[in-house]
Amino acid sequence: MNRLLFAAGLFALAAAPALAHPVTVKSCNREVTFDAAPERAISNDVNLTEMMLALKLQDRMVGYTGVSGWKTLNESLREGVKALPELAEKYPTKEVLLNADADFYFAGWNYGMKVGGEVTPETLSPFGIKVYELTESCIHIMAKGKPTMEDMFVDLLNLGRIFGVEERAEALVAGYRRELAGITGKIKGAARPVRVFVYDSGEEKPFTSGRYGIPTAMIEAAGGVNIVDDVEKSWTEISWEPVIDRNPEVVVIVDYGEVSAEQKIAFMKNNPAFRNVDAVKNDRFVVLEYVEATPGPRNIEGIRRLAKSFHAEAM
């Protein structure tokens, strides 16, 4: 009997998620090994925080950063993080992370970290804080292919491995893949891709998403083409001339910050420079929340709404 109990105890230990560690994941150009699942995690920005929430990792977090300094928390996110403090309104300093006794920081380049800045994987490593980098943002530090929705899926699956919730992550991603396949299947016979411009902010010069931003992947999945996908950047400022010359049929407005989506649309409608732009003439604007236009769980619903705008007849 004792031998049986001992064997049962060994089986229980073997089944425990903690023993799935150590695990090693690829983060940009690094391999990061986790000897145990993080217990005091911090995420930066609203979209990365929503990835953590989608995987039900609130109990492994001590806070989040980088939301209210730029954006307003929507109700669903507010509900998800109501028990957690916002440790910094914008990018955190190293001291903020150390004072929270963090053991994990989920961020990205220009999503909580800057190249050569105070908070990077290298500066946090001596303090035992491991960093996982948002895949879309890797273009800032290494050569990388054009984004696809797999980039976001990889991040969720890697987080699942890091925190020992692989099955949860795999089920979530499988659901997203099914939804995405349903959308792309409906628009497969579309005659041609729709010309699309992403308008984030700025009046004198627009801030937009170029070749390496996730909106390019979303637009392509929805049956469109980003008119500035020859701009070798993720998010960047350009001039209005190429936008006018390339004549987008649809303008995607990213809604956040002090200037509302309605104000951005009014600016384009009321400016004579845009009077011959097809999207303006035909009043074809699609509004995406910031959290839909940056890598995260809401991308799929964003793609669905883009597809309905681009190819209404198929949807």
Helices and strands as residue ranges (DSSP letters): H 2-15, G 17-20, E 23-27, E 30-34, E 41-44, H 46-54, G 58-60, E 61-65, H 75-80, E 86-88, H 94-99, E 104-109, E 112-113, H 121-124, G 125-127, E 130-133, G 135-140, H 149-162, H 166-186, E 194-199, E 207-209, H 214-221, E 224-226, E 235-237, H 241-246, E 250-255, H 261-270, G 272-274, H 278-281, E 285-289, H 290-293, H 299-310
